[in-house]
């Protein structure tokens, strides 16, 4: 089992920045990847960004590319999402995600609200 705890999030004006962090605990050896998804009201959960744990290779959804940056700290088993130039359409609950040995784990989610 892998436990994920998110922190960060909150309310910010359009154009502002926020930083989300996610700490993994439990069976964190042999993590395949970690990442972030988001779910806006009335919409399905969607992919935001991910990072391959061992190699640091990153992927981004088109709407956030160039504005969001995902990074990881292997020693602390944390992943961070730096979000810049935020837009109202970025408003959603953001979920941390971990993939390990064919199992997917989720955090509890953290609210990000961007006002116009």
Secondary structure, DSSP 8 states (H G I E B T S, - for coil): -EEEEEEE-EEEETT--EEEEEEEEES-TT--EEEEEEE-TTS--EEEEEEETTT--EEE-GGGTTTEEEEEETTTTEEEEEE-S--GGG-EEEEEEEEETTEEEE---EEEEEE-
